[in-house]
Amino acid sequence: MSSPPPVLASHLITKHFGSVRALRGVDVAIHAGEVVGLVGDNGAGKSTLVNIFAGALQPSSGQIFVDGQEVSFRSALEARKRGIETVYQDLALAPDLAVWANLFLGRERKAKGILGRLGWLDRKTMRREAETILERTRIRIGSVLSKAGQLSGGQRQAIAVGRAVAWGSRILLMDEPTAALGVEQQERVAELIRTVSSEGLPILLISHNLPQVHRLCERILVLFQGQLIADLRRDECSVEEIVSWITGSALVRNGNGK
């Protein structure tokens, strides 16, 4: 039997911003249940690649595949409809809305019957489901009735992660998900990543926290000046070796330097 295709893949993806070449022929393949790290120095192209996968940017050339089928996303909504959810550094939360409302933002549940047809929302169901979603993060939020803007950075991060996990049916993209968190809260997110991946949902993790990437990810992809220069197995590399690829010194060492 042939193995299933990658959940998410790219082939020769490029992205130009005027004369700036942000990505240069990037090939990526992420399979079910994998936790894959994406690392690189500032300006290496990490966020550009994730934004292309998330539908926020369109590539200049190249192909994207979901479950082996070529796709073309014109918006983030189209990517979400294919089960691609993203947790960004800025979290994309509405501070004046309650926790439960943020979790269902853009996916509000309508009341049954004529009230739903008139636009009434089923707030009771959404509040109950919001509590269940947040239980998975194991970060204490308090009440789902609280406004997001009144919560700590770690609690807001938990909302963003919980929302993405709840709706990401095919893959979860995480852009620096623990950047604003304390040590204990970082470990809670790490536990969530392990739990989610064990259920078959793959994760692409962008982070500057290399020890965390090495601990959580089976594979580590390294971008350097817009090119994918390494696909490393965790059990075959150290944090120091990852750093050498990020800085480009490994390219020189391996005779590929310019």
MONOR-V165849 format. One record per pair of residues at least 6 apart in sequence whose ideal C-beta (glycine too) atoms are under 8 Angstrom apart, sorted by the first residue. I is the first residue (numbers start at 1). J is the second residue. Records with the same first field share a line. If there is no record, write none. Layout:
BEGIN
I->J  J
END
This chain:
BEGIN
4->31  32  67  68
5->65  67  68
6->29  30  31  65  68
7->30  31  32  66  67  170  171  202
8->28  29  30  53  64  65  66  84  170  171  202  204
9->27  28  29  30  64  65
10->26  27  28  49  52  53  62  63  64  65
11->27  62  63  64  65
12->25  26  27  61  62  63
13->23  25  26  27  28  49  52  59  61  62  63  64
14->21  23  24  25  26  59  60  61  62
15->21  22  23  45  48  49  52  57  59  60  226
16->22  60
21->226
22->45  48  226
23->45  48  49  52  59  226
24->225  226  227
25->62  227
26->45  49  62  223  226  227  228
27->228
28->49  221  228
30->36  171  202  204
31->202
32->200  201  202
33->197  198  200  201  202
34->197  202  203  218  219
35->193  194  197  202  203  205  216  217  218
36->202  203  204  205  217  218  219  220  221
37->205  206  207  213  214  216  217  219  220  221
38->46  49  50  204  205  206  220  221  223
39->46  206  207  208  210  213  220  221  222  223  242  246
40->46  222  223  224  246
41->224  246  247
43->225
44->223  224  225  226  246
45->223  225  226
46->175  206  223
47->175  206
48->57
49->223
50->86  173  175  204  206
51->57
52->58  59  64
53->64  79  84  86  173  204
54->73  76  79  84  86  173
55->73  74  75  76  77  78  79  80  84
56->75  76
58->72  73  74
63->70
64->70  71  72  73
65->71
66->82  83  84  170
67->170
71->82
73->79  82
76->86
79->86
80->167
82->170
83->168  169  170  171
84->168  170  171  173
85->163  164  165  167  168  171  172  173
86->164  172  173  174  175
87->160  161  164  172  173  174  175  177
88->160  175
89->175  176  179
91->156  157  159  160
92->160
93->102  148  156  159  160
94->101  102  105  148
95->147  148  149
96->147  148  149
97->105  147  148
98->144  145  146  147  148
99->130  134  141  143  144  145  146  147  148  151  159
100->123  126  127  130  144  145
101->126
102->148  159  163
103->126  129  130  133  134  144  159  162  163  166
104->126  129  130
105->163
107->167
108->121  126
109->121  122  125  126  129
110->116  117  119  120  121  122
111->120  121  122
112->122
116->122
127->144  145
130->144
131->144
133->162  163  165  166
134->141  144  158  159  162
136->162  165  192  195
137->158  161  162  188  189  192
138->188  191  192
139->154  155  157  158  185  188  189
140->155
141->151  155  158  159
142->151  155
148->156  159
151->159
153->180  181
154->180  181  182  185
156->180
157->177  178  180  181  185  189
158->185  188  189
160->177
161->174  177  189  192
164->172  174
165->172  192  196  201
168->201
169->201
170->201
171->201  202  203  204
172->196  201  202  203  204
173->203  204  206
174->193  203  204  205  206  207
175->206
176->206  207  208
177->189  205  207
178->185  186  189  190  207  209  212
179->207  208
181->189
186->209  212
190->212  215  216
193->203  205  216
194->216
196->203
197->203
205->213  216  217
207->213
210->239  242  243
211->239
213->220  242
214->220  234  237  238  239  242
217->234
218->233  234
219->231  232  233  234
220->230  231  232  234  237  242
221->228  230  231  232
222->228  229  230  231  232  242  245  246
223->229
224->245  246  248  251
225->248
229->245  248  250  251  256
230->245  250
232->241  242  245
241->250
244->250  253
245->251
248->257
251->257  258
END
